[in-house]
Amino acid sequence: MLIDYGLAHHELLPDLIAEEMDEPVGTGPYVAPEQVLRDRTDPRSDIFALGVILYFLATGERPFGEPQRAAEWRRRLWRDPFPPRAWNPGIPPWLQEIILHCLEVDPERRYATAAQVAFDLQHPAEVALTPRAERMHRDGIVTVALRRFRTSRRPLPRRRNSVSGVLARAPIVVAAVDLAGDPALADALRATAQRILATDPSARLACVHVLKIARLAIDPWEDAQGRNRHLQRMIELKHWARSLTIDPARVTYHVLEATDPGAALVDYARNNHVDHLVLGARGTSAVRRHLGSTSSHVVAQAPCTVTVVRPSGAPSSTQTGE
């Protein structure tokens, strides 16, 4: 992969390009709307450019053509692109949802970080579909005219967002739920997850359960009641999260199968660029003292912040990953 840093600038140093140029700068097809308005401070401009790349890879076209002049770039402030599926009906709705989410005019309505884009690309079945996913036509003339009128009177506000600030406000949080464990522990885990989400309004929550399988024997597909074990765990996981106060579009559900739950959670955190992992700690036993618990393994190996939750009345602990 080749990355061009020619127009980049350090967020803590003066932006010499912005000081020297009276017009927006960049490569026409990839310039974000806020950059058209000469705001080069928002790191989510890169999410817009990523959306243009995904659009091109999916359709062979660029969403805003090949504009050569800054005056032509302004059209993207009010003119939406053809939906990718209008070019290629074979594009799945989940991919169109991701692409158009990246291409939102207002940075606040895009993905907050590239890690969140990667998360959705890795888990297409969990992408929350909105009307964006089914669109086959651009907005009508009246809608575009009204949007252009509003843009001319109230251009996008110039925001100064540091990279570190955006990343801090948009973590990927994982709640590792032991559905067969102590109900009091599950309640404590849910309460802790809710507190974390309340402090991070842009956070994504992944609810994860690890279905432990035998190392050598063949596990049955169904439980004693004849229900699909994987599907049943997914239903229980959604029931566990039902009372959480969070936009459903920001929650995904995953049932993993592994012989070692701790290793599975560590791998999941590493592969999905997780920022914060919350899991419960079961009571002590002779076996756990000898072999080590799942929570201690995750705390030692996970590349992120880990919060270990205990039932109400017992202290919880947090470790920040390297």
C-alpha positions as CSV (number, residue, x, y, z in Angstrom):
1,M,0.0,0.0,0.0
2,L,1.3,3.5,-0.9
3,I,0.2,6.4,1.3
4,D,0.8,10.0,0.2
5,Y,1.4,12.4,3.1
6,G,2.1,15.4,0.8
7,L,-0.8,17.6,2.2
8,A,-0.8,16.3,5.8
9,H,0.0,18.5,8.7
10,H,0.9,18.0,12.4
11,E,-2.1,18.8,14.6
12,L,0.1,20.6,17.2
13,L,2.1,22.7,14.6
14,P,0.9,25.5,12.3
15,D,-0.8,24.4,9.1
16,L,1.5,26.1,6.5
17,I,-0.6,25.0,3.5
18,A,-3.8,26.5,5.0
19,E,-1.9,29.7,5.7
20,E,-0.5,30.0,2.2
21,M,-3.5,28.9,0.1
22,D,-6.7,30.9,-0.3
23,E,-8.5,27.9,-1.9
24,P,-9.0,24.3,-0.6
25,V,-6.3,21.9,-1.6
26,G,-6.3,18.2,-2.3
27,T,-7.2,15.6,-5.0
28,G,-10.6,16.5,-6.3
29,P,-12.5,13.2,-6.0
30,Y,-11.3,12.6,-2.4
31,V,-11.7,16.0,-0.7
32,A,-14.2,15.9,2.1
33,P,-16.9,18.6,2.4
34,E,-15.4,20.3,5.4
35,Q,-12.1,20.5,3.5
36,V,-13.9,22.3,0.7
37,L,-14.8,24.8,3.3
38,R,-11.1,25.0,4.2
39,D,-11.4,23.1,7.5
40,R,-8.3,20.8,7.5
41,T,-8.5,20.0,11.2
42,D,-11.0,17.1,11.3
43,P,-9.5,13.6,11.1
44,R,-12.8,12.2,9.9
45,S,-12.0,13.7,6.5
46,D,-9.9,10.6,6.0
47,I,-13.1,8.5,6.6
48,F,-14.7,10.4,3.7
49,A,-11.7,9.7,1.4
50,L,-11.8,6.0,2.5
51,G,-15.5,6.0,1.4
52,V,-14.5,7.3,-2.0
53,I,-12.0,4.5,-2.4
54,L,-14.5,1.8,-1.3
55,Y,-17.1,3.3,-3.7
56,F,-14.6,3.1,-6.6
57,L,-13.5,-0.5,-5.7
58,A,-17.2,-1.5,-5.6
59,T,-18.4,0.3,-8.8
60,G,-15.5,1.3,-10.9
61,E,-16.8,4.9,-10.6
62,R,-16.0,7.8,-8.3
63,P,-18.9,9.2,-6.3
64,F,-18.3,12.8,-7.4
65,G,-16.6,12.2,-10.7
66,E,-13.3,13.9,-11.5
67,P,-13.8,17.6,-10.6
68,Q,-10.8,19.7,-11.4
69,R,-11.6,23.1,-9.8
70,A,-12.5,24.0,-6.3
71,A,-15.7,25.6,-7.5
72,E,-16.8,22.1,-8.7
73,W,-15.9,20.5,-5.4
74,R,-18.6,22.5,-3.6
75,R,-21.4,20.4,-5.3
76,R,-20.7,17.6,-2.8
77,L,-22.0,19.9,-0.1
78,W,-25.5,19.4,-1.4
79,R,-25.5,16.8,-4.2
80,D,-25.5,13.2,-3.1
81,P,-23.8,10.6,-5.3
82,F,-25.5,7.8,-7.1
83,P,-25.9,4.9,-4.6
84,P,-23.3,2.2,-5.4
85,R,-26.0,-0.3,-6.1
86,A,-27.3,1.9,-8.9
87,W,-24.0,1.2,-10.7
88,N,-23.7,-2.4,-9.6
89,P,-26.9,-4.2,-8.3
90,G,-24.8,-7.1,-7.1
91,I,-23.4,-4.9,-4.3
92,P,-24.9,-6.2,-1.0
93,P,-26.9,-3.7,1.1
94,W,-24.5,-3.9,4.0
95,L,-21.6,-2.7,1.8
96,Q,-23.7,0.2,0.4
97,E,-24.6,1.1,4.0
98,I,-20.9,1.3,5.0
99,I,-19.9,3.2,1.9
100,L,-22.6,5.8,2.2
101,H,-22.0,6.1,5.9
102,C,-18.4,7.1,5.2
103,L,-19.6,9.7,2.6
104,E,-22.0,11.6,4.8
105,V,-21.6,15.4,4.3
106,D,-21.5,16.2,8.1
107,P,-18.5,14.6,9.8
108,E,-20.6,14.0,12.9
109,R,-22.7,11.5,10.8
110,R,-19.8,9.5,9.5
111,Y,-17.9,6.7,11.2
112,A,-15.8,8.2,14.0
113,T,-12.7,6.2,13.3
114,A,-11.3,3.8,10.7
115,A,-11.3,1.1,13.3
116,Q,-15.1,1.3,13.3
117,V,-15.2,1.0,9.5
118,A,-12.9,-2.1,9.7
119,F,-15.1,-3.6,12.4
120,D,-18.2,-3.4,10.1
121,L,-16.3,-4.7,7.1
122,Q,-15.2,-7.7,9.2
123,H,-18.7,-8.4,10.5
124,P,-21.1,-7.7,7.6
125,A,-23.9,-9.8,9.1
126,E,-24.0,-7.4,12.1
127,V,-24.1,-4.1,10.1
128,A,-27.2,-2.2,11.1
129,L,-29.1,-1.4,7.9
130,T,-30.7,2.0,7.5
131,P,-32.6,3.5,4.4
132,R,-29.1,4.1,3.0
133,A,-28.7,0.4,2.3
134,E,-31.7,0.1,0.0
135,R,-31.3,3.4,-2.0
136,M,-31.2,3.0,-5.8
137,H,-31.6,6.7,-6.8
138,R,-30.1,10.0,-5.9
139,D,-32.2,12.6,-4.1
140,G,-34.7,14.6,-6.2
141,I,-34.3,18.1,-7.5
142,V,-36.4,19.7,-4.8
143,T,-34.5,18.0,-2.0
144,V,-31.2,19.0,-3.5
145,A,-32.3,22.6,-4.1
146,L,-33.4,22.9,-0.4
147,R,-30.1,21.4,0.7
148,R,-28.2,23.8,-1.4
149,F,-30.2,26.8,-0.1
150,R,-29.5,25.7,3.5
151,T,-25.8,25.2,2.8
152,S,-25.5,28.7,1.3
153,R,-27.0,30.2,4.4
154,R,-25.5,28.0,7.0
155,P,-22.3,26.3,5.9
156,L,-20.8,23.5,7.9
157,P,-19.3,24.9,11.1
158,R,-15.6,24.9,11.4
159,R,-14.6,22.5,14.1
160,R,-11.2,21.8,15.5
161,N,-11.0,18.1,16.3
162,S,-7.7,16.6,17.2
163,V,-6.9,13.0,16.2
164,S,-6.5,12.0,19.8
165,G,-9.7,13.6,20.8
166,V,-11.8,11.8,18.1
167,L,-10.2,8.5,19.0
168,A,-10.9,9.0,22.7
169,R,-14.5,9.7,22.0
170,A,-15.1,6.7,19.7
171,P,-13.8,3.5,21.3
172,I,-14.8,0.0,20.4
173,V,-16.1,-1.6,23.7
174,V,-16.5,-5.4,24.1
175,A,-18.7,-6.9,26.8
176,A,-17.8,-10.6,27.2
177,V,-20.9,-12.2,28.6
178,D,-20.9,-15.6,30.3
179,L,-24.5,-16.6,29.7
180,A,-24.3,-19.7,31.8
181,G,-22.8,-17.9,34.8
182,D,-24.1,-16.2,37.9
183,P,-27.1,-13.9,37.1
184,A,-25.7,-11.3,39.6
185,L,-22.5,-11.2,37.7
186,A,-24.3,-10.7,34.4
187,D,-26.2,-7.8,36.0
188,A,-23.0,-6.2,37.3
189,L,-21.4,-6.6,33.9
190,R,-24.4,-4.9,32.2
191,A,-24.3,-2.0,34.7
192,T,-20.5,-1.5,34.1
193,A,-21.0,-1.6,30.3
194,Q,-23.8,1.0,30.7
195,R,-21.5,3.3,32.7
196,I,-18.7,3.1,30.1
197,L,-21.2,3.8,27.2
198,A,-22.5,6.8,29.1
199,T,-19.0,8.4,29.2
200,D,-18.3,7.6,25.5
201,P,-21.3,8.7,23.4
202,S,-19.7,7.6,20.1
203,A,-18.6,4.2,21.4
204,R,-19.5,1.0,19.6
205,L,-20.5,-2.0,21.7
206,A,-19.8,-5.6,20.8
207,C,-21.6,-8.1,23.0
208,V,-19.6,-11.4,22.8
209,H,-20.2,-14.8,24.2
210,V,-17.7,-17.7,23.9
211,L,-19.3,-21.0,23.4
212,K,-16.8,-23.4,24.8
213,I,-16.3,-26.6,22.7
214,A,-14.5,-29.8,23.5
215,R,-10.8,-30.1,22.5
216,L,-11.1,-33.6,21.1
217,A,-14.8,-34.8,21.2
218,I,-17.4,-33.6,18.7
219,D,-19.9,-31.2,20.2
220,P,-23.6,-31.6,19.5
221,W,-25.3,-28.9,17.4
222,E,-28.4,-29.0,19.7
223,D,-28.9,-28.7,23.4
224,A,-31.0,-31.1,25.5
225,Q,-34.2,-29.3,24.4
226,G,-33.4,-29.8,20.7
227,R,-32.5,-26.1,20.2
228,N,-29.5,-24.9,18.1
229,R,-26.9,-24.0,20.6
230,H,-25.3,-21.2,18.6
231,L,-28.7,-19.6,17.8
232,Q,-29.9,-20.0,21.4
233,R,-26.8,-18.2,22.7
234,M,-27.3,-15.4,20.2
235,I,-30.9,-14.9,21.5
236,E,-29.8,-14.9,25.1
237,L,-27.0,-12.4,24.3
238,K,-29.5,-10.0,22.7
239,H,-31.8,-10.5,25.7
240,W,-28.9,-9.6,28.0
241,A,-28.3,-6.3,26.2
242,R,-32.0,-5.4,25.8
243,S,-32.1,-2.9,28.7
244,L,-28.9,-1.1,27.7
245,T,-29.5,2.6,26.8
246,I,-27.7,2.7,23.4
247,D,-28.6,3.2,19.8
248,P,-29.2,-0.3,18.3
249,A,-27.1,0.7,15.3
250,R,-24.1,0.9,17.6
251,V,-24.5,-2.6,19.0
252,T,-23.4,-5.9,17.5
253,Y,-23.6,-9.5,18.8
254,H,-21.1,-12.3,18.3
255,V,-21.1,-15.9,19.5
256,L,-17.6,-17.4,19.2
257,E,-16.7,-21.0,19.4
258,A,-13.4,-22.0,21.1
259,T,-11.7,-24.5,23.3
260,D,-10.0,-21.7,25.3
261,P,-12.4,-18.7,26.0
262,G,-9.6,-16.5,27.2
263,A,-7.5,-16.9,24.1
264,A,-10.6,-16.4,21.9
265,L,-11.3,-13.1,23.6
266,V,-7.7,-11.9,23.3
267,D,-7.7,-12.8,19.6
268,Y,-11.0,-11.0,19.1
269,A,-9.7,-7.9,20.8
270,R,-6.5,-7.9,18.8
271,N,-8.2,-8.6,15.4
272,N,-10.9,-6.0,15.8
273,H,-8.8,-3.2,17.3
274,V,-10.8,-3.2,20.5
275,D,-10.2,-0.3,22.9
276,H,-11.9,-1.6,26.1
277,L,-12.9,-5.1,27.1
278,V,-15.2,-5.8,30.0
279,L,-15.7,-9.3,31.4
280,G,-16.8,-10.9,34.6
281,A,-14.7,-12.9,37.1
282,R,-16.1,-16.1,38.6
283,G,-15.5,-17.1,42.1
284,T,-12.2,-18.7,43.1
285,S,-11.7,-22.5,43.1
286,A,-8.8,-24.9,43.5
287,V,-8.7,-25.5,39.7
288,R,-8.7,-21.8,38.9
289,R,-6.0,-21.1,41.4
290,H,-3.9,-23.9,39.8
291,L,-4.5,-23.3,36.1
292,G,-5.4,-19.6,36.1
293,S,-8.8,-18.0,35.4
294,T,-10.1,-16.7,32.0
295,S,-10.1,-13.2,33.4
296,S,-6.5,-13.3,34.5
297,H,-5.5,-14.6,31.1
298,V,-7.3,-11.8,29.3
299,V,-5.9,-9.2,31.6
300,A,-2.4,-10.4,31.0
301,Q,-2.6,-10.8,27.2
302,A,-5.3,-8.4,25.8
303,P,-3.9,-5.4,23.9
304,C,-6.4,-3.0,25.3
305,T,-7.9,-1.7,28.6
306,V,-9.6,-4.5,30.5
307,T,-12.2,-4.1,33.2
308,V,-12.9,-7.2,35.4
309,V,-16.3,-7.1,37.0
310,R,-17.4,-9.0,40.1
311,P,-20.9,-9.4,41.5
312,S,-22.4,-6.5,43.4
313,G,-20.6,-5.9,46.6
314,A,-17.3,-7.2,45.4
315,P,-14.6,-4.8,44.0
316,S,-13.9,-4.6,40.2
317,S,-10.5,-3.9,38.7
318,T,-9.2,-2.2,35.5
319,Q,-6.0,-2.7,33.6
320,T,-4.9,-0.5,30.8
321,G,-3.3,-2.5,28.0
322,E,0.1,-1.6,26.4
